[in-house]
Amino acid sequence: MLYKSLVSVAVCAIMVSGCSQTSQSDKQYAPSQTLDVQEPMASVLAPEGSEKYKPNEISPVRTVADTPVSTFAVDVDTGAYANVRRFLTRGQLPPRDAVRTEELVNYFRYDYPLPTDRSQPFSVTTDVAQTPWNSDTRLLRIGLRGYDLSYARRPAANLVFLIDVSGSMEDADKLPLVKTALSMLADNLQPQDKVGIVVYAGAAGVVLDPTSDPSEIKTALNQLSAGGSTAGGEGIELAYATARANFMKGGVNRIIIATDGDFNVGVTNQKQLEELITSNRDDGITLTTLGFGQGNFNDALMESMADLGNGNYAYIDSAMEAKKVLSEELSSTLFTIAKDVKIQVEFNPAYISQYRLIGYENRALAEQDFDNDKVDAGEIGAGHQVTALYEVVPAGSKGWSSERRYADNKRSAGGKQDGELAFVRLRYKLPDGDTSRLIERPVAATLLADAPAPRGDMAFVTAVAAFGQKLRGDTRLGDTNFADIRRLAGNPDGYWRQEFVKLTELAETKAPIKTAQLVD
């Protein structure tokens, strides 16, 4: 049933409803508050003409004597990379808080092996290399790779597109690009899949009952136009109701929200919105967010909604990115193979004296959260990869902080040279499970002693991490510049890696001309 017979009337009514109102952006709504995964969602709303990013301080140095254990939730979002690219191609440096280094690193695929069987949904790889910017430290890489899911074997999907058609979405890089992106997804549906479309502006409405016909989906998308204010909260409620009414047991049930995140009306009760997303997540309806556009973009809200909804967050800045996220990586985007995935690394003081985790600042967890199955963490989709880099100081080498002067202030970490420089633990739940499973891996100390200069994939990972940290103003990179990063990346194969090299050139040449300003 193509976009209800009243679709034109419904959409027009929505537009008229929004356009007949005075601007909502100057009402008494407080600016959106940035949040952590475990903190409340951003209350409402970025003022018009600003972009909102979560405060994102650079991860601190830790001493093994004081803090031997590092714990964090995995992150497979890629929104930050595409958003950084958007700024650089406009000749601007991105705001530092817009750069989440782990999302830049995880934008690319690396040579991690496939898991041997699905009883353990991902493989675990560890290796060590010399640090290009500090001869006294080493880089420890931890890589996860989820099993791939072929097109023919993936489960049926019940998808609801929740599309922002408010006035702020009329630009070419917003609603027109939304239509292109979601049309690509429609082309990759299987007969058992169903897609419904809900829109919101001054009001919310269903413009397409769930269907498996790509032509009906595309026709409904093509009918949409932008206008009015943004009743985001009402739209989310209607999208969840639509998904619940068509729930597929054993299948994928997911809301895909496409917006610039400028929720300026309709969200009057933050707690109710959080409870709505959380309760539906717990009942098996997840939420993916796709961010579009510039100027009033609310990155903080997009990221936090996806985190709370057990989904992922991508920023779509071009048709190429839409194809990557919603066609080439569709299985990763839609089909979760492990949830609440946490990583914990315990360092052996006999080999490591200090360390720092590069990125994952807003994914940090308390040590005791690792064994607590009630603590929400990250999800891994089919074929997803996760990479974490630690910069570590070998015992006896010069560290970032000097030894303390007074005996009572010194702590001896001791440690036994047992051949393990660190011990890696991972916890995860299967998609339909409530109890976590544990994977444990020692990291051999011989990797530290024999660490080579980074090469191949390790060199490229290191280059991307350095690029992110350089954009964030990380002083521990020393004198490393964008040309050094480009040399480290080498001459890689493939479109996306070659594009990364070009971005380092833009950062070096265009960015100093004009720096993006973030409106508080």
Secondary structure, 3 states (H helix, E strand, C coil): CCCCCCHHHHHHHHHHHHHCCCCCCCCCCCCCCCCCCCCCCCCCCCCCCCCECCCCCCCCCEECCCCCEEEEECCCCCHHHHHHHHHHHCCCECCHHHCCHHHHHCCCCCCCCCCCCCCCCEEEEEEEEECCCCCCCEEEEEEEEECCCCHHHCCCEEEEEEEECCHHHCCCCCHHHHHHHHHHHHCCCCCCCEEEEEEECCCEEEEEEEECCHHHHHHHHHCCCCCCCCEHHHHHHHHHHHHHHCCCCCCEEEEEEEECCCCCECCCCHHHHHHHHHHHHHCCEEEEEEECCCCCCEHHHHHHHHHHCCCCEEECCCHHHHHHHHHHCHHHHHCEEEEEEEEEEEECCCCEEEEEEECCHHHECCHHHCCCCCCCCEEEECCCEEEEEEEEEECCCCCCCCCCCCHHHCCCCCCCCCCEEEEEEEEEECCCCCCCEEEEEEEECHHHHCCCCCCCHHHHHHHHHHHHHHHCCCHHHCCCCHHHHHHHHCCCCCHHHHHHHHHHHHHHHCHHHCECCCCC
